[in-house]
Amino acid sequence: MSERTDPAAGPFPDRLDPLTGVRFFLALGVVLFHYQLQWTLPEGATGLLNRARLGVDIFFILSGFILTHVYLQGDQPVNYRRFIAARFARIYPAHLFILLAMLLLVLAAPVLGIGLEPGRFNPADFLATLFLVQAWLPRDGMVLWNGPAWSLSAEWFVYLAFPAYAAVALRFRHRPWMLVAAATSLFILLDAIYRHWFGSVLPRAEDNMGVLRIIPEFLLGIGLYYLGARWAPSPRVAIVGAVGATALLLLAMQIGADDRLIVAASGPFVLALALLAKAGVRTFLSHPVAIFAGEASFALYLVHIPILMVWRNAAQAIGGWPGDYRMGLLELAAMLAVTLAAAAAIYGLVERPSRQWLRRRTFGRMPDADARRTVHSDQGEPF
């Protein structure tokens, strides 16, 4: 049985292209955030980039929104086996490929005369990253095998907990404000707990209990979906809403607003982009190039830190520069070009073929409608 009714009968169009296209810009923001820690711009000159790391929170909200769009339309319970198999096929091939590449690099480092900090890349952290549990428990330091993979650990947690989310969603889908209010209250509660335990606001949680960060944000995405299902804006209203929500979010980032306020502004931003699709508005986010870039953004997100590490180590070994040298803009532009090319290659040669192979092995031959739906379940989610 299909997990979803006829897409044409759903509250949103089957394809939500703006939520796919925007993924590239969100992932690029995270990349540039990490780059600006290494470059020569003066401190304080990159307000927007300092908050671009909160694109991860937008992805968490997107996940709740998109998975509701795909799996929580009818009254039938979710086929959990199909769901978890599809989610595994979505995130694991690229993750495993890059993690194994990191393992090879770490093993090759001593042979190449590159010194690694003792204990920095240890077997326990490798196993935690392999099984995507590194963000589930308290810890003192970062899991450095591939830093961005902490968010996959958080995603994997909510995938495993999806039946609980589905039960709540289907119970309160006709009262979406209650879902939004519950998500907001849960975020406030978990933020208070995190600040008490660790002295930091919740949007700073990563390897150290980063799973707490996604729990309310995923629920917020669900509530926003059902809220948007009730609205049918005209194209003009949808455009004004999307421009306004985007401007508000970017302004909050640029002025260095509290992380929690930026997360709050992210919800209307996601909903406004989805309503563009519902109103039939096509923008640059619907262009085939933007769609491809959005689809490859997951690989971009995962591969940029390994490439940054390799690039800097190579530059230090070849140029004899100190470990804390600052990178110029031309060097950063060259590294970004290499990273974008690597992400496109990983998506085209590893991620997409592996995902399709795993789905064929798991589901066999699917009806055309289900096959299209399975493909669309990747739009906007998770990275």
Secondary structure as UniProt FT lines:
FT   HELIX           7..9
FT   HELIX           17..36
FT   TURN            37..38
FT   TURN            43..44
FT   HELIX           47..51
FT   HELIX           52..54
FT   HELIX           55..71
FT   HELIX           80..108
FT   TURN            109..113
FT   TURN            118..119
FT   HELIX           123..130
FT   TURN            131..132
FT   TURN            134..135
FT   TURN            144..145
FT   TURN            147..148
FT   HELIX           149..160
FT   HELIX           162..172
FT   TURN            173..174
FT   HELIX           176..198
FT   HELIX           202..204
FT   TURN            207..210
FT   HELIX           211..229
FT   HELIX           235..254
FT   TURN            255..256
FT   HELIX           259..278
FT   TURN            279..280
FT   HELIX           284..286
FT   HELIX           288..295
FT   HELIX           297..319
FT   TURN            323..324
FT   HELIX           329..346
FT   HELIX           347..351
FT   HELIX           352..363
FT   HELIX           368..376
FT   TURN            377..380
//
